[in-house]
Amino acid sequence: MTASLQHANEPASNTDRETAGRFEPKSLRTYTPTQAVLAKSAGVFHWTPEGRKLFDFSSGVLVANLGHNPSSWMQKYVSYMGWTGNPWNEGTYFNALPMTAYNAITPVEVQASKRLADLLQSRPGGKRLQQVLWAASGSEAVQKALWAALARDRTREMIVATRFGFHGKKGLAGAVTGSETDRERDPRVRFIGFPMKECADVSLRDKPFDPAPYRAELEALKQQFGRKLNVLITEPYIGGGGSYHPHKAYLQALQQFCRDNDIVFILDEVQSNFGRTGDLFAFETYGLEPDIVVLGKGLGNGVPVAAAVGSPTLFGTLDYGEGSDTWSANPLCCAAVLATLDEFARGNVLENSRRSSAVIEKGLVKLKELPFVAQVRGEKSGMVWGVEMRDHGGQSAADWANAVVLACYRGADNLGIHLLGPLAKKVIRIAPPLVITETQSQQALDLMHRLLAAMV
Ligand SMILES: Cc1ncc(COP(=O)(O)O)c(C=O)c1O
């Protein structure tokens, strides 16, 4: 057993940390220097068991796009599930939706599949997205998308992935994550470069970009593997790998290569979907038309649900059961998707988020005045950034990043900011719920400046 972290003046949280340390292995969580215990959440705030208030700058991990526990979402969720009115049978049971749909079809699932596919097809670039292959986590959905592509022709076994991406840890999703140097790799996977240098900071956003070197990498793979190349998977922006948001021409060049060579183009939007890039989907922002889009995280606003969405031709390559498991298309998940779709259809979530985006980005760029802040990256008009630290004053960038997360958590005057443990060791992820207002954004950034300035 490893000793659990303890923070001063947090008796209840410290007890929970200590108990978690005894009954849960540390592998359950990624590293964070705070090990925050979150007792309650509403909107853009969490509260610790001691009643300390924290701005949530993580949205879970880009999950609670509509904020935490939004009442209208919740009411819809309860109503889709049928948990209203008087229970049946002398109050013993609700006559409500089943909480399992294995080997059966539920109307709520049919409705969710139809509405999700209709929505995707109505967006520019969404016309190939016609069928929903549900999953219970992002990595499962990535794996199902890759399975479908590979099943087109089992002799075409090669997969291309963009280097330093994150698609999950399990199975084929793990195989296309990271780079060739990480560990023993799946021999079917080849990595190509992602233009990290060219998008290392927001100041490079409008600089000219030349996709030619990346086209050349793809052509070299074609020379080597020819028709064996079957499928290419990329994130629209590198998320878990350190927040790198590329020029459109890069992703468009990848897509063109796929079109020219009958290669399936999979866009992993598990992180970007439902508003993070300023549009509902990143394929709109980046002017793409993916063969399969992978959705997750914000899709259920906190209820674990994911999906691969593609064409009947592609998904028809898999036979009965080849994309099935216990939880996929579970009514609990489908009801959450419907409630999420309803909330976005009401219309002002993205407008609000774009306005707050400008306030947050201005505040983050100002952080570069501090000697330990190197770069700021993010989606223009979106709600996701990375702030990269640098070595300074004898402390490494990673030390600074951990210290920033801790200082924000400790906060001042009973108000702090909840951040995830650093990405790629030295990048602070900024991703509040899309419903954060301009005033809240300004308050949070002012607080962040105060806290970080005191660290110098
Ligand atoms: C782009 C992307 N794809 C896939 C995943 C894996 O999702 P999950 O953790 O739900 O398996 C993640 C998780 O962070 C992600 O960011």
The ligand as an ORCA input file, in Angstrom:
! r2SCAN-3c Opt
* xyz 0 1
  C      -9.247     11.470    -27.977
  C      -9.534     10.339    -27.015
  N      -9.860      9.140    -27.486
  C     -10.128      8.095    -26.673
  C     -10.060      8.246    -25.303
  C     -10.337      7.056    -24.418
  O     -11.557      7.207    -23.812
  P     -11.908      6.339    -22.506
  O     -11.047      6.830    -21.408
  O     -13.392      6.636    -22.287
  O     -11.674      4.920    -22.846
  C      -9.732      9.494    -24.765
  C      -9.665      9.681    -23.290
  O      -9.139     10.617    -22.767
  C      -9.455     10.579    -25.633
  O      -9.116     11.786    -25.166
*
